[in-house]
Structure formats: structure tokens, C-alpha cells
Amino acid sequence: MFFALIYEMDWCVMKTRLVLLFSFMLLIFINTTECNAMPTDEFEELRNSIRLSYADSPLDGLKFVNALIETTDLTLEQKIIVTNYKAWFLLETEQLESAMETIVKYMNMVSQSNEKDLMYGYFNISGGIYARLGLYEEALAYYRDAMPFAQSRDERLVYQTENNIALIKLNLKRYAEAAIAFEKYRDYAHNNKQTLNESFASNNLALALIGLKQYPEALNIINQAMRLQTQFDYTTHLAASLILKGKVLRFQGLLAESESVLNDAFKLIETKQLESEQLNIILCLAQTYEAQGNTDKALDILASVEAYTLNHAHFETQLSIAKLTAELYEQKQSYAEALSAYKQYSLINEAILTRQAKVNLAKALAEADVASKEVRISELTRAEQIKATKADAFKDLTIVVSICLVVILFGSFIAINSIDNQKQTLAKTLEQLSDTQNHVIEIEKIASLTALVSGMAHQLNTPIGTIVTASSLIDDYMEGLEEKFKARELSSKHFHKFITDTNSAKELVISSINRLAGIVEEFKALNVSIHLDKPMSKIQLPSYLKHRLAPYSKHLGKQIEFKIHGDEVAITSYPTILSDVLKTLVINSCEHGFIHSDQGVVEVTIKAFTHVVEITYQDNGVGINDEILHEIFTPFYTTNLGGNHLGLGLNVVFNAVKYNLRGKISAESCKHGARFVISLPIDARLIDDTSY
């Protein structure tokens, strides 16, 4: 409306007001920008407040940073620094998905800034995220990418980055390289009187030397570190050093000394409530008890670990605890408990893989969101450019009118030429928008593929884990039988027990293999690019549907009444595929709609139009929640997780209708029961399938 009024004004007045309005808005923008910029000294005080808040509690620091981002006016560089704190705090509180989303936004902000060395924060925190996920090769790549930016800033960041790289190499068992880096960092910290960093580096150096089996050297480093930690009251580091010392003594065969040192560590951890070291001390004590041959004592202390609570910060220690528990139970021939422990080991692995997939998906979605926002910003920028071009054109026309009529005519020609240029600009803009839209679609496809792969991995993990566990048990049974045979202690009772146990494990393997085969067959059904052996044929819909649905009146233990009515119409399509689609919908009704009843009614309505026919399938079951209607055709989506359902049935139906029958299918909201509407062409041969 504003611009419509401008066009009705006198041209001279309009141009004058437009120029004044633009100047006024420019002054407001400049003044606002200058007012919003926080002074450097004030911002440094703010950063100190953020650090103090984090020192009290990482969660308090996170709340403080979120409040700053939402309420405080900051420059772009200041926002980048505060966002870096937010990503760091999210990482420290194990909120890795949110940390990944935040660091992607951080990277986009840095790309708009002149301070490119701030990109260090992106690579450093990304490396930290992947290290927490146990993806050490990816973490190593990010930390290496951070090094050039660290070198352009200061020496402290260079040593910090080298230490991060060394920690990753330690986890990758590249002990020699890690030991060199830790020794260098320890010397740097010592020379600069950074006692906390010196303590941290000493413990890591000891770990690397243990990996190299240089036990005397490791023990010497640990003793030096303990003196430093005692002097400065670094209790957590002291507990870690005691655990390392107990581990070295165990490797040297000094089991009594190892037990004594570890008990001291255990008391310190209990007294000071050092939760970060609790799992580690339990594992090391259990390993020492095992080395002493005291299996029962080892199992007792392992039993103190909360079995079904995954601590993401210490998942590798929990895996070691679950594995050691299973091995100890096997030694005692308590196979049921051993199987339970192996199952816990499998569940921890599954949780780790799921978390890795979620974080990678969060990164893909965040990158897609950033790309989408960049497109919108680009569109707004182009709109402002078009407005500026129009304003310049009006200004030129005003000057021309004030001179003479001839110049007005000349100006009109310029205006027409300017409009042509604008049309060309708009055409190019539309082309760029189309390219950008295709790019966003590709990103969404990648995100969908990630979800598909994650779902498939989740479905396959349990039977594979069962097969691995059962196979391990069979190997153990074979070894036990062989030992008894060699010792000439094999009796018919032993052999009968071996056959019984092996058959049980074999049944587990066969059951899991059948489950895997079923999953693969259902997954293969997702592929709609299949060769159709039978050609299309004419189908008399009402009679065909009655004939095909009649056998399912007693299906899956349900008594189903079919009501088929509507227009008498014939279509040309694939009868078998149409039959399979309806069969799947009936199965869906039986398994989900009639779950609380043994009887049900399915009503099929046929309505013919000029070029298409509409088939409405509706049951009187429990129905579908409106909130999940848009999800039900998604692969691996199911509301019956405990019923061995993969969630592929309706996705296969969707693909069959769209790509084979060349039609459309949708789920509609309905007060009573589930309602599906299938739209099929009268003659599918006339539909160009290249568009699918």
C-alpha cells in the first residue's frame, strides 16, 4: 500500500520524499549500529563473568550465555566469541547434538567476519565433539585443521592444540607420538609455572609410557606427578595418578602392592566424591582381583556399577567393565549371567552408534538450515538492490522533468531500458533460486538417507549381536569339551550337556539369521525400480476388489467385513501390485487398527473422474493420531516398536502407488478409524513415468 500511494504522488514530491526517507533510515541505522556496539573493556569484563559462571557450574555458564545471546546487543565478532563459549559449555555438559548445531552456526558467523582466525574455535570444538563420540580419526582431522589458526594467534593455543592431538593419538594407540607431545607440553607448562597443566600432562605421559610397556619410566613420572598434585591439592589428578600407579604395579606382577594403592585411590574417590574417576577405579580394582585369581571379589565390585545407565563421558570404561564381567562369568561357567553381560556390552555399543548418528544428523540439518537462511538473506539483498535501482531511476526522471520535455522523453527511454535490465536480473535471480532449491533438496535427501541408514543399523544390531554372542558361547563349549576330552574326563553327562547347550546357542543363531533375512527382504521391498514381468491389463475395479479382498475376511485372527461400493469403472494398470497394496492396508488395519478387537469393518469407495479414479480405503479401528499422519509413510516409522515391526509396510505401499501404479496416496484425518485415499490414472500407459 505504501508504494501504491507513492506512485499516485507528484513525481517531484515523490522523489524528494524518497531521498529524504532513505537518508533518514540510513542515519538511524548508523546511529543504532554505533549505539549497539559494546565497548571493548566492558566486553572483557563480560567474558570474565562468563568464565566465573562456568567455574561455578557448566550448566550455570550455559544459562548465562544463552541469556546474553538473547538480550544483549553485541557486534558480530562479540557474538562469535559468546557463541564459541556456548558451544564449549554444551560440549562439557555432554549435549553434543546442540553443541554441533551451535558450532555450525558459529562457522557461518565467522565466514561473515573479517576475523578469520576465529575459525580456530570451529575446528577445536568439532574435534572435541568427535572425540567424545569415540570417532578419533575424525577428531584428529579437525584438530589438525585447527593448528594453522592456533599458530596465527598465540603460543598457548599451539601447545593446547598439540596436546589435543596427542590425546587423540593416545586413544588411537599411537603411544610413541603421544609420549613425545605430552613430554613437550609438560615441559612448557613447567617452564611457565602452569602447575595444573603440568599435572595433567604428566598423567597423560604416564599413560603413553604404559602403552609402550615402559613401566619403570611410567612409575617415575607418576611419583613426580603425585608430589606436585599433593603440593597444590589437585585431588582429582591425584586420584587418577594412584589408579595409574596401581595399573603399573599390576603389569609388573606386584599384585598386593597394586591392590593397596588402588584401595587408597578408592578411599580418596569415595571421600572427595570424585564421580569422574569412580568407573575407572572399579575397573582397575576388578582387573587386579582377577589377576590375583579372586574372581568372586572382582565380580562383587563390578556389580556396584549401575548396569543400564550409560555414562557417555566414560563409555569406553563401561564397555571394558561389561566385557570383563562377561569373561569372569564365563570363567565361573555362569553362562546366563555372561550372556546378560554380553547383551549389556551390545546395548552400550548400540547407544554409542545411535548417538554418533544423531550428532551427524544434527550437523547435516544445521548445515541445511544455515544454507536456507543464506538463501533468504540473498533474496532480501536482491530485493533491496531492486528498490535502490528504482529509487535511482525516479531521481533521474525528476531531474529530466525539471530541465525540458525532450529530456523527459530521453529519460523515459532510460527508464524502459532500466526495466528490461531489471527483468534480466530477476530472470537470473529466479535461475539462482532454482539452483539453490535443488541444492537444499539434495541436503534433505542426505539427511533422509542418514535417518534410513541409522534405522537399518538399529534393526540389524540386535540379531547380529545375538549371533556374535551365541557363536562365542559355542566356541567356549567346544573348548571346554576339548579340554575334558584331552584330560580324559569326558563323560556322557558332559557330552549331553554340551549337545544341549550347543543346540540352544544354535537355535539363537538360526533365529537371529532368520530375523536378519526377514529384515533384508523387507528392506529390499523399498526398491521400486524393479522389472515387472506381467504387462498392464484392464481391471474392472468393483468386482476385482471384491474378489481380491474376500480371502482376507478372516485374516490374522480377525473377522473383517468388507463393504465395497462406488462407480463402475475400469482402469488399465498392474493388477498384482494393486492387490498387494490393498493387502498391505488390510494387514495394517489388523495389526494396528483392530488391535483391541477381533472384528472390524473396512469400507472401500470408488469414485471416477475424467482422467483418474479415486479409491478411498477406511476402517473402523482405533485410527491414526493427526500429529503423525505426515510420518507414517517414512521408512522405519512404526507405533508398534515391540512387535517386530520394521515400519516399512506403508513406505512400500507409497513407493508402489507412486512409482509402479503412477498414482498418489495420502492418509487423511478421520474421526473414526484410518483413512487412505489412492488416486490412480484411468490408463497408466499414458502417464510418462520419467517424471517419477
Phi, psi and omega in degrees: 000321181301314181287330176297320178294322180300318181298333181276348180285166169298138187300318183295314179297317181300315182294318180299314181294322181296317179297315180298317181297317180297316180297317180298316180295324179295318178297318179299317181297316181296313181297319180296318180298318180293322181289326186284339183291123179279133178302150184300316181298318180294323180290325177296321176296322178296318179298320178296322177296322178298315181296318179296320178297319179293322180298324177291315181193128177304324179292322176296318177300321180294317178298319180297315181294317178300319178295322179297315183297324184278332190243341188260137176276119184228156172287170181299314181297322178294319177298323180297316181295316180294321178296325176297318176300318182299313180298320180296314181294322176297321177297315183292335178263014175064022175268071193290326179297313178294323178298318180294317177299318181293318184289331174294318176297320178301314180300319179296321178295318180296325180296337178268356184258161175276345181273075186291339179290349174293349177296345175305318182300322180296309183291323181295312182287325175300318176299320178297320179297311182291331175295318178296332180278353183081011178266077193288327178296318178295319179298318180299320179297317180294317180296323177294322177293335179285336187301314180302322179289325176296319181294332180278352183253286179203167185296324182301317180292327179297313180294323178296318180292319177298322178295319177299317178297319180296322178298320178293316179297327176299317178290334178273005178066026174266068194294321183298313179297319180296318182298318180298314182293318181294321179296320178296317180291324178296317179295320178298315180296321180296315182294332181260012177057035176264080189295324180295315178293326177296318178297315180298315182294325180296315178298318179293321177298319178298319178300317180295319179294324175297318177299327178275000180064027175266073191291318178299316180297319179298319181295323178296315179298318181297316180297319176298316181296321182295324176296317178296316182293324177292320181298318185257008175061043175272080190297315182298316179294323179296319177298318179297321179295319178299319179297316179298319180296317176300322179294316180297316180298323177296317179295332178277358179085007179269075191288321180295315178297321178299314180298319181296314180296318181292325176295323175298317178297319181299317179296318180298317181294319179294317183294314183271358180054053180272083185299330184295338183251002186296313181295321182296317181292323178298315180297313183295320177297317180298321179294323178293316177300320179297316179298330177281352183084011182263076184297318182298319180293322178297316180293325179299315182286328177293329181293344180284350179280135177294112192293321191250020176250111182276121174263103187299331182289340182229040186293328180293322177295319178296323176298316179297321179295315180297318181293316180297320178301314180298317181294321179293319177295326177295320177300325179275000183061029174266080192288330179295315178294323179297318179296321177298319179293319177295325177296318177298320177300317179294320180295321178296316178300318180297318179296322179295314180297320179297318180295319178300316180297318181296318181292318178296322177294319178300322179294315180298316180294321179295319178295322177295319179296318178297317179298320179297318179294323178297323177296316180296320177297319178298320179296316179296321179297317179295322179297319179294323178296320179295319178297318179297321179296318178297319180298318178296322180296316179297321179297316179298319181295323179297316178298319182295318180299321182291340182272297183190164182295326181294318180293329176299316179297319179295320177297324178299321178298318179298320181298317179298318179298322179296322178297320178298318179298321179295322178298318179296319178298316179296321179297317177296321179299316178298321179296317178296320178297322178296317178298317180296319179299318178297323179296316179297321178298319179297320178298317179295325177296319179297317179298319179295319179296322177300315179297320181296314181295319179299317179296317180295317179300320180297318182291323185280337190298316185295307179297325179295316178299320179296318180297315180299315182295314181296320178297320178298319179296319179299317177301316180297318178299319181295317180297318179299318180296319181295320180297316180294324180294315180295325180279359181059036177252006185286124178241171178296327178295316178297317183293322178295319178296320178299316181296316181297311181296319181294321177297320179298315179295322179297319179299320177299316181296313182297316179300317181291322178296317177298321178296317178298317180298318178297318179297316181296319180297317178293324180292323179297334181294345178293336183283111182266353180275065184251159178276125182266111184291323184265136181285169175293153177213166181280136184236122172277102195303304186303310183292322180296317181295319177299317181294318184283331183272340183305317182296344183264012180295336173233088186229135178054036178077013181247145175261110187245131175257122180260129176243108184245123180206169180133199185287144173278107185217148177244139177234160175251115184197198180261107183299318184296317181294318178299320179296318179296323178298312181294322178299317180297321178295323178295315178300319179299320178295317182295316187278335184240316184284316184259033185295333182255011183214151178266357181232151179200164179236132175241124180249125179244121182245132182248127179228123184264140173237187186298310185244349183226164173234140184249122179250118180255120179253123181218131175250173180250034181279204185287344177085182183237131178300133182302332184290341182247008181303322183284354184258343195291340177269003181282137178302139177069014177267122179213148176264001182239070186295330185271004186252027181057036178259130179278339183080030181253346188304304183290334175292320177297319177300313181302312181295320180296316180295315186286313190264329180265311180276351176060039180234205181223151175219142178215155175256128184249153178294138184211139182292323183233113176085185179259145184226121177240137179242120180250125178248119183238147177290148177300319178228103184293342180293336182275355181270130179284109184282357177290340179283350180267000000 
